[in-house]
Amino acid sequence: MRRVLHGVDTVSEWTGKGLSIFILIVMGLLLFEITLRYVFNAPTIWVHETSQHLFGAYSVLAGAYVLFKRQHISVDVIYRHFSPRTRAILDLVTSIMFFLFVGTILVYGVQMALHSIELRETSISPWHPPVYPVKCLVPLGAFLILLQGLAHFIRALSMAVRGRELA
């Protein structure tokens, strides 16, 4: 079980670290656009939308990494005063909402992605890039965060039942 959990953590960590390059690419593209627009008076029709697509991909795929690092927004003013076992029990209780939410995103994300592929959906901008590749990342991101959520759930269950962490 520890190997499986470690594998999930590794996938989340490498995904997050790999995605960090997207921010640099977006910054470079926007700097390129600003330079062309304001220095050479020659704006592009593709840079803004490309940067939006890259940032969208970054946003939907980074959730598992953020969950792995436990950096999602939380109100821990009271939570941090509980014992590790009580925190684990609270995590188990709140995981019901997590799994409902992520499961819904996964189910509807798959439907949305398949519909977008079927239509060969493109943007309404003058450039008309395909949007279905970005929409396909929604269920992938939901699946990755679901895996990391399951790993967190298993660890919390171990802490709640046994009173000790499962690495």
Backbone as a chain_set.jsonl record, in Angstrom:
{"seq": "MRRVLHGVDTVSEWTGKGLSIFILIVMGLLLFEITLRYVFNAPTIWVHETSQHLFGAYSVLAGAYVLFKRQHISVDVIYRHFSPRTRAILDLVTSIMFFLFVGTILVYGVQMALHSIELRETSISPWHPPVYPVKCLVPLGAFLILLQGLAHFIRALSMAVRGRELA", "coords": {"N": [[0.823, -1.186, 0.0], [1.961, 1.203, 0.757], [3.738, 1.651, -1.333], [2.028, 2.127, -3.478], [0.74, 4.478, -2.614], [2.976, 6.131, -2.487], [3.603, 6.137, -5.192], [1.392, 7.513, -6.271], [1.794, 9.996, -5.023], [4.233, 10.655, -6.218], [3.524, 10.92, -8.93], [1.792, 13.126, -8.714], [3.579, 15.055, -7.728], [5.54, 15.241, -9.79], [3.919, 16.016, -11.909], [3.03, 18.535, -11.043], [5.505, 19.906, -10.821], [6.386, 19.709, -13.453], [4.432, 21.189, -14.744], [5.034, 23.727, -13.949], [6.639, 24.968, -15.774], [4.874, 25.946, -17.604], [4.003, 28.415, -16.646], [6.24, 30.026, -17.016], [6.371, 29.941, -19.803], [3.94, 31.18, -20.466], [4.425, 33.725, -19.38], [6.578, 34.489, -21.022], [5.324, 34.492, -23.547], [3.396, 36.526, -23.174], [5.051, 38.724, -22.67], [6.303, 38.838, -25.153], [4.064, 39.497, -26.733], [3.369, 42.014, -25.647], [5.644, 43.479, -26.283], [5.593, 43.36, -29.121], [3.14, 44.657, -29.569], [3.277, 47.254, -28.315], [5.801, 48.308, -28.832], [6.426, 47.773, -31.522], [4.027, 48.203, -32.738], [2.495, 46.067, -33.736], [0.412, 43.947, -33.111], [-0.432, 40.532, -32.178], [-2.724, 37.887, -33.174], [-2.887, 35.57, -31.833], [-1.427, 35.159, -29.442], [-2.555, 35.981, -26.946], [-4.763, 34.254, -26.613], [-3.499, 31.757, -26.731], [-1.926, 31.896, -24.425], [-3.966, 31.949, -22.55], [-5.042, 29.367, -22.893], [-2.849, 27.785, -22.134], [-2.573, 28.593, -19.466], [-5.031, 27.752, -18.515], [-4.751, 24.979, -18.802], [-2.669, 24.596, -16.981], [-4.0, 25.348, -14.624], [-6.077, 23.413, -14.292], [-4.66, 21.036, -14.139], [-2.9, 21.28, -12.033], [-4.071, 20.854, -9.583], [-3.842, 18.353, -8.204], [-1.179, 18.377, -7.395], [-1.192, 20.574, -5.673], [-2.93, 19.603, -3.714], [-1.402, 17.431, -2.842], [0.733, 18.786, -1.66], [-0.676, 19.927, 0.325], [-1.752, 22.534, 0.208], [-4.101, 23.772, -0.391], [-6.653, 26.184, 0.154], [-7.569, 26.613, 3.465], [-9.309, 26.688, 6.577], [-7.739, 26.792, 9.31], [-7.687, 27.63, 11.935], [-8.987, 26.573, 14.145], [-8.748, 23.875, 13.577], [-5.994, 23.183, 13.657], [-5.505, 22.93, 16.355], [-6.503, 20.533, 17.164], [-5.946, 17.045, 17.919], [-3.784, 14.841, 15.999], [-5.24, 12.526, 15.329], [-7.936, 13.32, 15.642], [-8.004, 15.332, 13.699], [-7.65, 13.719, 11.458], [-10.05, 12.266, 11.493], [-11.862, 14.35, 11.027], [-10.982, 15.018, 8.463], [-11.76, 12.705, 7.107], [-14.535, 12.889, 7.299], [-15.056, 15.29, 5.912], [-14.13, 14.522, 3.464], [-16.142, 13.322, 2.061], [-17.618, 15.34, 0.782], [-15.596, 16.278, -0.861], [-15.092, 14.04, -2.583], [-17.586, 13.833, -3.838], [-17.687, 16.298, -5.178], [-15.321, 16.257, -6.845], [-15.832, 13.903, -8.231], [-18.116, 14.645, -9.653], [-17.052, 16.658, -11.295], [-15.329, 15.051, -12.781], [-17.096, 13.228, -14.117], [-18.827, 15.001, -15.591], [-16.858, 16.421, -16.884], [-15.699, 14.519, -18.591], [-17.89, 14.06, -20.272], [-18.173, 16.653, -21.375], [-15.686, 16.946, -22.65], [-15.73, 14.83, -24.541], [-17.91, 15.643, -26.106], [-16.909, 18.044, -27.089], [-14.736, 17.109, -28.599], [-16.103, 15.6, -30.48], [-17.444, 17.606, -31.873], [-15.281, 18.888, -32.872], [-14.483, 21.272, -31.702], [-13.84, 24.741, -31.852], [-12.356, 27.9, -31.001], [-14.122, 31.047, -30.743], [-12.758, 33.203, -31.579], [-10.948, 35.312, -33.952], [-8.734, 33.794, -34.678], [-9.352, 31.09, -34.29], [-8.485, 28.66, -32.771], [-8.31, 25.146, -31.869], [-10.298, 24.056, -29.128], [-10.815, 21.756, -27.872], [-8.564, 20.159, -27.028], [-7.772, 21.429, -24.617], [-10.12, 21.204, -23.155], [-10.173, 18.475, -22.804], [-8.341, 18.156, -20.834], [-9.613, 18.722, -18.476], [-11.124, 16.426, -17.396], [-8.86, 14.817, -17.045], [-7.327, 16.268, -15.182], [-9.169, 16.176, -13.067], [-9.166, 13.435, -12.576], [-6.51, 13.053, -11.714], [-6.489, 14.61, -9.356], [-8.399, 13.237, -7.977], [-7.107, 10.77, -7.559], [-5.011, 11.636, -5.865], [-6.557, 12.573, -3.793], [-7.719, 10.175, -2.925], [-5.423, 8.918, -1.948], [-4.848, 10.629, 0.161], [-7.154, 10.2, 1.688], [-6.86, 7.487, 2.398], [-4.585, 7.657, 3.979], [-5.573, 9.312, 6.037], [-7.566, 7.649, 7.034], [-6.029, 5.55, 8.036], [-4.692, 6.932, 10.087], [-6.884, 7.654, 11.679], [-7.923, 5.166, 12.466], [-5.744, 3.545, 13.345], [-4.165, 5.332, 14.686], [-1.717, 6.208, 13.896], [0.562, 7.452, 11.408], [0.45, 6.632, 7.94], [2.889, 6.185, 5.763]], "CA": [[0.0, 0.0, 0.0], [2.849, 2.367, 0.816], [4.293, 1.87, -2.673], [0.97, 2.731, -4.291], [0.602, 5.862, -2.154], [4.183, 6.839, -2.927], [3.453, 6.312, -6.634], [0.433, 8.606, -6.49], [2.492, 11.225, -4.638], [5.258, 10.943, -7.225], [2.835, 11.437, -10.12], [1.327, 14.483, -8.392], [4.721, 15.957, -7.612], [6.143, 15.466, -11.101], [2.967, 16.787, -12.704], [3.114, 19.923, -10.586], [6.797, 20.493, -11.188], [6.408, 19.829, -14.909], [3.532, 22.272, -15.147], [5.575, 25.04, -13.592], [7.204, 25.56, -16.977], [3.797, 26.647, -18.302], [3.968, 29.803, -16.189], [7.324, 30.718, -17.71], [5.98, 30.078, -21.206], [2.9, 32.216, -20.515], [5.088, 35.02, -19.167], [7.328, 34.801, -22.233], [4.379, 34.849, -24.615], [2.803, 37.843, -22.901], [6.11, 39.712, -22.89], [6.418, 38.916, -26.606], [2.894, 40.248, -27.233], [3.479, 43.416, -25.217], [6.702, 44.089, -27.089], [5.083, 43.555, -30.485], [2.021, 45.598, -29.579], [3.577, 48.621, -27.906], [7.063, 48.795, -29.391], [6.4, 47.69, -32.981], [2.652, 48.43, -33.19], [2.146, 44.893, -34.553], [-0.112, 42.917, -32.209], [-0.748, 39.223, -32.758], [-4.081, 37.429, -32.878], [-2.812, 34.24, -31.237], [-0.69, 35.055, -28.175], [-3.439, 36.089, -25.774], [-5.549, 33.03, -26.482], [-2.581, 30.665, -26.414], [-1.571, 32.013, -23.007], [-5.156, 31.525, -21.794], [-5.123, 27.905, -22.964], [-1.775, 27.232, -21.306], [-2.891, 28.829, -18.053], [-6.149, 26.862, -18.213], [-4.174, 23.645, -18.613], [-1.947, 24.661, -15.709], [-4.963, 25.436, -13.522], [-6.813, 22.161, -14.06], [-3.764, 19.917, -13.861], [-2.082, 21.522, -10.834], [-4.831, 20.572, -8.362], [-3.3, 17.203, -7.484], [0.069, 18.815, -6.763], [-1.558, 21.44, -4.553], [-3.46, 18.722, -2.673], [-0.258, 16.679, -2.327], [1.482, 19.691, -0.785], [-1.636, 20.406, 1.334], [-1.723, 23.984, 0.097], [-5.414, 24.327, -0.685], [-7.121, 27.123, 1.169], [-8.289, 25.97, 4.56], [-9.452, 27.475, 7.788], [-7.179, 25.897, 10.314], [-7.576, 28.305, 13.226], [-9.421, 25.588, 15.144], [-8.278, 22.56, 13.114], [-4.618, 22.892, 14.074], [-5.471, 22.663, 17.793], [-6.947, 19.163, 17.402], [-4.915, 16.005, 17.831], [-3.703, 14.274, 14.643], [-6.321, 11.56, 15.115], [-9.174, 14.086, 15.448], [-7.896, 15.957, 12.372], [-7.874, 12.658, 10.471], [-11.494, 11.986, 11.479], [-12.481, 15.48, 10.317], [-10.646, 14.86, 7.049], [-12.605, 11.638, 6.565], [-15.907, 13.402, 7.187], [-15.116, 16.286, 4.831], [-13.782, 13.9, 2.185], [-17.391, 12.994, 1.356], [-17.885, 16.461, -0.133], [-14.505, 16.29, -1.84], [-15.299, 13.007, -3.596], [-18.766, 14.213, -4.629], [-17.307, 17.422, -6.047], [-14.371, 15.824, -7.866], [-16.531, 12.927, -9.066], [-18.983, 15.402, -10.567], [-16.178, 17.268, -12.307], [-14.831, 13.972, -13.646], [-18.181, 12.734, -14.986], [-19.236, 16.032, -16.539], [-15.692, 16.767, -17.681], [-15.6, 13.526, -19.668], [-18.971, 14.353, -21.226], [-17.845, 17.895, -22.056], [-14.539, 16.707, -23.526], [-16.17, 14.005, -25.672], [-18.752, 16.483, -26.959], [-16.022, 19.002, -27.744], [-13.991, 16.362, -29.618], [-17.069, 15.235, -31.523], [-17.71, 18.812, -32.671], [-14.006, 19.507, -33.258], [-14.775, 22.623, -31.244], [-12.808, 25.773, -31.949], [-12.658, 29.17, -30.347], [-14.868, 31.988, -31.587], [-11.873, 34.309, -31.922], [-10.529, 35.289, -35.363], [-7.687, 32.794, -34.873], [-10.059, 29.801, -34.288], [-7.734, 27.461, -32.37], [-9.157, 24.117, -31.271], [-10.374, 24.134, -27.666], [-11.033, 20.415, -27.307], [-7.442, 19.636, -26.236], [-7.825, 22.002, -23.27], [-11.275, 20.622, -22.468], [-9.819, 17.099, -22.437], [-7.52, 18.205, -19.633], [-10.48, 18.828, -17.292], [-11.261, 15.122, -16.739], [-7.54, 14.331, -16.634], [-7.027, 16.951, -13.921], [-10.064, 15.629, -12.033], [-8.684, 12.093, -12.251], [-5.286, 13.189, -10.92], [-6.817, 15.088, -8.006], [-9.12, 12.136, -7.332], [-6.086, 9.832, -7.083], [-4.333, 12.217, -4.709], [-7.555, 12.587, -2.725], [-7.809, 8.814, -2.393], [-4.22, 8.695, -1.139], [-5.042, 11.386, 1.406], [-8.203, 9.508, 2.424], [-6.276, 6.264, 2.968], [-3.708, 8.077, 5.088], [-6.416, 9.782, 7.138], [-8.219, 6.468, 7.596], [-5.015, 4.872, 8.845], [-4.478, 7.721, 11.3], [-8.09, 7.59, 12.512], [-8.116, 3.818, 12.989], [-4.557, 3.053, 14.031], [-3.528, 6.363, 15.496], [-0.375, 6.507, 13.396], [0.598, 7.806, 9.989], [0.832, 5.674, 6.918], [3.796, 6.998, 4.94]], "C": [[0.872, 1.257, 0.0], [3.437, 2.69, -0.557], [3.274, 2.539, -3.587], [0.804, 4.201, -3.918], [1.796, 6.7, -2.585], [4.122, 7.1, -4.436], [2.511, 7.449, -6.977], [1.089, 9.942, -6.155], [3.52, 11.636, -5.685], [4.633, 11.512, -8.491], [2.372, 12.868, -9.876], [2.485, 15.467, -8.352], [5.339, 16.269, -8.969], [5.215, 16.253, -12.024], [3.048, 18.26, -12.33], [4.401, 20.601, -10.988], [6.907, 20.675, -12.697], [5.55, 20.979, -15.407], [4.096, 23.653, -14.848], [6.205, 25.734, -14.794], [6.145, 26.344, -17.757], [3.752, 28.116, -17.901], [5.059, 30.606, -16.88], [6.99, 30.939, -19.182], [4.926, 31.169, -21.352], [3.519, 33.591, -20.335], [5.869, 35.44, -20.412], [6.422, 35.216, -23.382], [3.776, 36.235, -24.405], [3.83, 38.964, -23.059], [6.331, 39.93, -24.387], [5.282, 39.759, -27.191], [2.987, 41.725, -26.88], [4.532, 44.141, -26.048], [6.213, 44.355, -28.511], [4.018, 44.649, -30.547], [2.463, 47.037, -29.33], [4.889, 49.164, -28.45], [6.987, 48.844, -30.919], [5.015, 47.942, -33.577], [2.184, 47.305, -34.119], [1.617, 43.78, -33.649], [-0.407, 41.61, -32.95], [-2.212, 38.888, -32.471], [-4.07, 36.128, -32.088], [-2.212, 34.19, -29.836], [-1.615, 35.07, -26.967], [-4.201, 34.786, -25.555], [-4.673, 31.816, -26.158], [-2.196, 30.705, -24.939], [-2.753, 31.631, -22.126], [-5.27, 30.004, -21.779], [-4.056, 27.255, -22.09], [-2.068, 27.423, -19.821], [-4.079, 27.969, -17.628], [-5.66, 25.446, -17.959], [-3.44, 23.575, -17.28], [-2.921, 24.597, -14.533], [-5.652, 24.106, -13.246], [-5.903, 20.995, -13.705], [-2.966, 20.077, -12.562], [-2.791, 21.158, -9.538], [-4.272, 19.416, -7.549], [-2.009, 17.569, -6.758], [-0.233, 19.674, -5.539], [-2.122, 20.613, -3.399], [-2.335, 17.909, -2.032], [0.538, 17.525, -1.335], [0.62, 20.265, 0.34], [-1.668, 21.931, 1.382], [-3.056, 24.587, -0.334], [-5.831, 25.234, 0.458], [-7.9, 26.36, 2.223], [-8.349, 26.929, 5.74], [-8.967, 26.587, 8.92], [-6.956, 26.573, 11.658], [-7.946, 27.343, 14.347], [-8.79, 24.228, 14.841], [-6.893, 22.219, 13.649], [-4.486, 22.591, 15.561], [-5.927, 21.248, 18.143], [-5.763, 18.208, 17.335], [-4.882, 15.471, 16.392], [-4.834, 13.294, 14.345], [-7.656, 12.275, 14.873], [-9.16, 14.787, 14.096], [-8.158, 14.924, 11.275], [-9.36, 12.325, 10.36], [-12.236, 13.107, 10.753], [-12.199, 15.409, 8.818], [-11.505, 13.784, 6.392], [-14.033, 12.123, 6.351], [-16.014, 14.385, 6.008], [-14.759, 15.682, 3.471], [-15.021, 13.492, 1.393], [-17.706, 14.089, 0.34], [-16.826, 16.529, -1.232], [-14.776, 15.288, -2.955], [-16.544, 13.282, -4.439], [-18.419, 15.305, -5.639], [-16.392, 16.96, -7.184], [-14.998, 14.777, -8.786], [-17.437, 13.594, -10.079], [-18.162, 16.056, -11.669], [-15.678, 16.206, -13.286], [-15.905, 13.511, -14.627], [-18.567, 13.776, -16.035], [-18.07, 16.498, -17.408], [-15.493, 15.812, -18.839], [-16.671, 13.803, -20.722], [-18.655, 15.599, -22.052], [-16.712, 17.681, -23.057], [-14.95, 15.887, -24.755], [-17.036, 14.806, -26.647], [-17.896, 17.475, -27.746], [-15.202, 18.331, -28.85], [-14.895, 16.03, -30.796], [-17.346, 16.417, -32.453], [-16.456, 19.414, -33.286], [-14.074, 21.001, -32.934], [-13.564, 23.545, -31.358], [-13.277, 27.023, -31.228], [-13.435, 30.078, -31.299], [-14.013, 33.183, -31.987], [-11.509, 34.25, -33.41], [-9.485, 34.213, -35.667], [-8.263, 31.38, -34.976], [-9.213, 28.593, -33.877], [-8.689, 26.403, -31.815], [-9.147, 24.256, -29.742], [-10.551, 22.754, -27.05], [-9.802, 19.843, -26.61], [-7.447, 20.168, -24.794], [-8.992, 21.4, -22.489], [-11.019, 19.17, -22.075], [-8.971, 17.052, -21.172], [-8.355, 18.304, -18.358], [-10.69, 17.454, -16.648], [-9.915, 14.53, -16.307], [-7.138, 14.962, -15.298], [-7.889, 16.44, -12.787], [-9.609, 14.235, -11.614], [-7.434, 12.158, -11.375], [-5.583, 13.653, -9.5], [-7.619, 14.034, -7.254], [-8.137, 11.095, -6.787], [-5.394, 10.368, -5.832], [-5.29, 12.3, -3.527], [-7.749, 11.219, -2.1], [-6.601, 8.48, -1.514], [-4.35, 9.418, 0.2], [-6.087, 10.704, 2.298], [-7.651, 8.258, 3.114], [-5.359, 6.607, 4.136], [-4.519, 8.55, 6.294], [-7.124, 8.622, 7.814], [-7.246, 5.692, 8.489], [-4.775, 5.612, 10.151], [-5.681, 7.625, 12.234], [-8.243, 6.232, 13.178], [-6.938, 3.371, 13.859], [-3.898, 4.068, 14.964], [-2.107, 6.679, 15.074], [-0.437, 6.725, 11.892], [0.983, 6.608, 9.128], [1.639, 6.476, 5.896], [3.331, 7.122, 3.516]], "O": [[0.561, 2.243, -0.668], [3.614, 3.858, -0.904], [3.623, 3.415, -4.377], [0.737, 5.066, -4.791], [1.639, 7.848, -2.999], [4.541, 8.16, -4.902], [2.792, 8.254, -7.866], [0.959, 10.907, -6.907], [3.662, 12.817, -5.999], [5.146, 12.474, -9.063], [2.542, 13.73, -10.738], [2.388, 16.577, -8.876], [5.631, 17.426, -9.269], [5.676, 17.065, -12.827], [3.124, 19.127, -13.201], [4.391, 21.744, -11.445], [7.452, 21.673, -13.169], [5.9, 21.659, -16.372], [3.668, 24.641, -15.444], [6.293, 26.962, -14.824], [6.469, 27.285, -18.481], [3.488, 28.974, -18.743], [4.829, 31.746, -17.285], [7.289, 31.994, -19.741], [5.009, 31.993, -22.262], [3.175, 34.525, -21.06], [5.829, 36.604, -20.812], [6.714, 36.171, -24.103], [3.661, 37.019, -25.347], [3.491, 40.045, -23.54], [6.523, 41.06, -24.837], [5.51, 40.625, -28.035], [2.717, 42.587, -27.716], [4.329, 45.282, -26.465], [6.4, 45.451, -29.04], [4.003, 45.463, -31.47], [2.062, 47.943, -30.062], [5.063, 50.381, -28.518], [7.419, 49.814, -31.541], [4.851, 47.898, -34.796], [1.56, 47.556, -35.15], [2.299, 42.776, -33.442], [-0.603, 41.587, -34.165], [-2.854, 39.523, -31.635], [-5.13, 35.629, -31.711], [-2.478, 33.237, -29.104], [-1.465, 34.25, -26.061], [-4.27, 34.28, -24.435], [-5.08, 30.947, -25.387], [-2.147, 29.667, -24.279], [-2.561, 31.047, -21.06], [-5.569, 29.421, -20.737], [-4.332, 26.283, -21.386], [-1.838, 26.521, -19.015], [-4.124, 27.505, -16.488], [-6.101, 24.79, -17.016], [-3.577, 22.601, -16.539], [-2.688, 23.874, -13.563], [-5.797, 23.713, -12.089], [-6.336, 20.058, -13.034], [-2.415, 19.101, -12.054], [-2.159, 21.154, -8.482], [-4.233, 19.492, -6.321], [-1.775, 17.122, -5.635], [0.398, 19.518, -4.493], [-1.828, 20.89, -2.236], [-2.32, 17.722, -0.815], [0.965, 17.03, -0.292], [1.113, 20.995, 1.199], [-1.617, 22.536, 2.453], [-3.132, 25.784, -0.611], [-5.399, 25.056, 1.596], [-8.78, 25.56, 1.907], [-7.542, 27.85, 5.867], [-9.703, 25.736, 9.419], [-6.116, 26.127, 12.44], [-7.283, 27.309, 15.384], [-8.352, 23.522, 15.749], [-6.649, 21.082, 14.051], [-3.467, 22.052, 15.992], [-5.763, 20.807, 19.281], [-4.718, 18.527, 16.768], [-5.852, 15.633, 15.651], [-5.329, 13.244, 13.219], [-8.421, 11.876, 13.995], [-10.184, 14.837, 13.415], [-8.815, 15.226, 10.279], [-9.871, 12.125, 9.259], [-13.135, 12.843, 9.955], [-13.072, 15.704, 8.002], [-11.928, 13.939, 5.246], [-14.662, 11.805, 5.341], [-16.95, 14.312, 5.211], [-15.058, 16.277, 2.436], [-14.949, 13.333, 0.175], [-18.02, 13.804, -0.816], [-17.136, 16.806, -2.391], [-14.701, 15.633, -4.134], [-16.553, 12.99, -5.635], [-18.812, 15.239, -6.804], [-16.66, 17.242, -8.352], [-14.726, 14.764, -9.987], [-17.519, 13.163, -11.229], [-18.537, 16.012, -12.84], [-15.617, 16.451, -14.491], [-15.653, 13.415, -15.828], [-18.626, 13.47, -17.226], [-18.275, 16.923, -18.545], [-15.156, 16.234, -19.946], [-16.39, 13.783, -21.92], [-18.841, 15.61, -23.269], [-16.772, 18.178, -24.182], [-14.563, 16.213, -25.877], [-16.909, 14.663, -27.863], [-18.137, 17.71, -28.93], [-14.997, 18.916, -29.914], [-14.504, 16.162, -31.956], [-17.467, 16.249, -33.667], [-16.533, 20.325, -34.111], [-13.77, 21.859, -33.762], [-12.439, 23.184, -31.013], [-14.454, 27.168, -30.896], [-13.402, 29.89, -32.515], [-14.499, 34.086, -32.667], [-11.742, 33.229, -34.058], [-9.373, 33.772, -36.811], [-7.704, 30.548, -35.691], [-9.226, 27.584, -34.582], [-9.772, 26.743, -31.339], [-8.108, 24.538, -29.144], [-10.447, 22.602, -25.833], [-9.971, 19.084, -25.656], [-7.155, 19.422, -23.859], [-8.865, 21.118, -21.297], [-11.598, 18.687, -21.102], [-8.896, 16.015, -20.513], [-7.86, 18.001, -17.272], [-10.454, 17.319, -15.447], [-9.847, 13.816, -15.306], [-6.665, 14.272, -14.396], [-7.409, 16.283, -11.664], [-9.661, 13.891, -10.433], [-7.311, 11.407, -10.408], [-4.995, 13.146, -8.545], [-7.532, 13.945, -6.029], [-8.317, 10.595, -5.676], [-5.213, 9.64, -4.856], [-4.877, 12.117, -2.382], [-7.925, 11.107, -0.887], [-6.738, 7.842, -0.47], [-3.998, 8.871, 1.245], [-5.922, 10.638, 3.516], [-7.947, 8.007, 4.283], [-5.362, 5.922, 5.159], [-4.191, 8.225, 7.435], [-7.267, 8.609, 9.037], [-7.616, 5.236, 9.572], [-4.668, 4.989, 11.208], [-5.514, 7.526, 13.45], [-8.653, 6.156, 14.336], [-7.126, 2.881, 14.972], [-3.178, 3.711, 15.896], [-1.371, 7.341, 15.806], [-1.345, 6.258, 11.205], [1.727, 5.717, 9.538], [1.093, 7.361, 5.238], [3.989, 7.774, 2.706]]}, "num_chains": 1, "name": "protein.A"}
